[in-house]
Amino acid sequence: MKIDLRELAQGQSRLDMEITGASVGVTPSEVSLEGPLSLSLHLDRRGEEIWIRGHIHAIALQQCSRCLVDFSQILALDFEVFCARVQNPRVESHPALDEEDGGVHMHDGKVLSIDGEIREAVILGLPMRPLCKEDCAGLCPRCGEDRNLGPCRCARAAEG
């Protein structure tokens, strides 16, 4: 997502838009999204410095880590980016310095791209162990039946 800084006024402004996950580098192997990413950006520009507070709303197709059923999960994610103008765009800095920039995103004064920050927020916002519901009973470790649907064969055999 590119923001034309020549059109961005000083002070506070807001941008609301919908974009595809692919447009910011989210691949289907990382997460399967149902529909677009809804973005709400609050921008605060002071000279060449820009503070962005963003909110992302998306729906991801997940697989439950306990019962393996596919389900849709609503993602409501917040992120922040501080942007400053690079002093001399013709001089390339050492990669180690870029990694130690303290979280400052650099721009050239013309166009600002925050694709990486949006992608990172989506990927890091996914749960490590997604659950279809908090009290998911999972699969029986012996027979493999979904215990959310009722007692499995093992439980029925033990009762009878």
C-alpha positions in Angstrom: 0.0 0.0 0.0 1.5 3.2 -1.1 0.7 6.7 0.3 1.6 9.7 -1.8 3.3 12.0 0.6 2.9 15.0 -1.8 -0.9 14.8 -1.2 -0.7 14.1 2.6 -1.4 17.3 4.5 0.3 18.3 7.7 -1.5 17.4 10.9 -3.9 14.5 11.4 -5.8 12.7 8.7 -7.5 9.4 8.3 -7.6 6.8 5.5 -10.1 3.9 5.2 -9.7 1.4 2.5 -9.9 -2.3 1.5 -6.9 -4.1 -0.1 -6.1 -7.7 -1.0 -3.7 -9.7 1.1 -1.7 -10.4 -2.0 -1.1 -6.6 -2.6 0.9 -6.4 0.7 2.7 -9.8 0.2 0.5 -12.1 2.2 0.6 -15.5 0.5 -1.9 -18.3 0.7 0.8 -20.5 2.2 1.0 -18.1 5.2 -2.7 -17.5 5.7 -5.9 -18.0 3.6 -8.0 -14.9 3.8 -11.7 -14.7 3.0 -12.1 -11.4 1.3 -10.1 -8.2 1.6 -8.3 -6.6 4.4 -10.2 -3.6 5.8 -7.7 -0.9 6.9 -8.3 2.1 9.0 -5.3 4.4 9.2 -4.8 7.4 11.5 -1.9 9.5 10.2 -0.2 12.3 12.1 2.3 14.2 9.9 4.7 16.7 11.4 7.1 17.9 8.8 8.9 14.8 7.3 7.9 12.6 10.3 4.7 10.6 10.1 3.1 8.5 12.9 0.7 5.9 11.6 -1.8 4.0 13.9 -3.6 1.4 11.9 -6.4 -1.1 12.5 -6.9 -4.2 10.3 -10.1 -6.2 10.1 -9.9 -9.5 8.2 -11.3 -13.0 8.1 -8.9 -15.9 8.0 -9.7 -19.5 7.2 -8.0 -21.5 9.9 -7.8 -25.1 10.9 -8.5 -26.0 14.5 -5.4 -27.3 16.2 -7.4 -29.9 18.3 -10.1 -31.3 16.0 -8.7 -30.2 12.6 -12.0 -28.7 11.4 -11.8 -25.7 9.1 -13.3 -22.5 10.5 -13.4 -18.7 9.8 -11.7 -16.5 12.4 -12.2 -12.8 12.6 -8.9 -10.9 13.0 -9.0 -7.4 14.6 -5.4 -6.2 14.6 -3.7 -3.0 15.6 -0.3 -1.8 14.5 1.8 1.4 14.7 4.6 2.7 12.4 6.8 5.7 12.8 8.2 7.0 9.5 11.0 9.5 8.9 12.6 10.8 5.8 15.9 9.2 4.8 18.6 11.9 4.9 20.4 11.0 1.7 18.5 8.4 -0.4 21.6 8.0 -2.7 23.7 6.6 0.1 23.0 3.0 1.1 23.6 2.3 4.7 25.1 -0.9 6.1 22.4 -3.6 6.6 23.2 -3.9 10.3 22.3 -0.2 10.7 19.0 -0.7 8.9 18.2 -3.5 11.4 19.0 -1.3 14.3 16.9 1.7 13.3 14.8 1.4 16.4 11.6 0.6 14.4 11.7 3.7 12.3 10.4 3.2 8.7 12.3 5.4 6.3 10.7 7.1 3.3 12.0 9.2 0.4 9.7 12.2 0.9 7.5 11.3 -2.1 5.9 7.9 -1.5 5.5 5.8 1.6 4.9 2.1 1.4 3.8 0.2 4.5 3.1 -3.1 2.9 5.7 -4.9 5.1 4.1 -3.5 8.3 0.6 -4.6 7.2 1.8 -8.0 6.2 3.7 -8.4 9.5 0.7 -7.4 11.6 -1.5 -10.0 9.8 1.0 -12.8 10.1 1.9 -12.0 13.8 -1.8 -11.6 14.6 -2.6 -15.2 13.8 -2.9 -17.5 16.9 -0.2 -20.1 17.1 -2.8 -22.8 18.0 -6.1 -21.8 16.5 -9.2 -23.2 18.1 -12.6 -23.5 16.6 -14.0 -22.8 20.1 -12.5 -22.4 23.5 -13.8 -25.7 24.8 -13.0 -27.8 21.7 -12.7 -31.4 22.9 -10.4 -32.4 19.9 -9.9 -35.8 18.4 -9.8 -39.0 20.3 -6.1 -40.0 20.4 -7.0 -43.7 20.1 -9.7 -43.9 17.4 -9.4 -40.4 15.8 -13.1 -39.4 16.1 -14.1 -35.9 16.7 -15.2 -35.7 20.4 -17.1 -32.5 19.8 -19.7 -34.6 18.0 -20.3 -36.9 20.9 -18.5 -39.9 22.6 -16.2 -41.8 20.4 -16.0 -45.6 19.8 -13.4 -46.0 22.5 -15.7 -44.4 25.2 -18.7 -46.4 24.0 -16.7 -49.7 24.1 -15.5 -48.9 27.6 -19.1 -48.2 28.8 -20.6 -51.4 27.2 
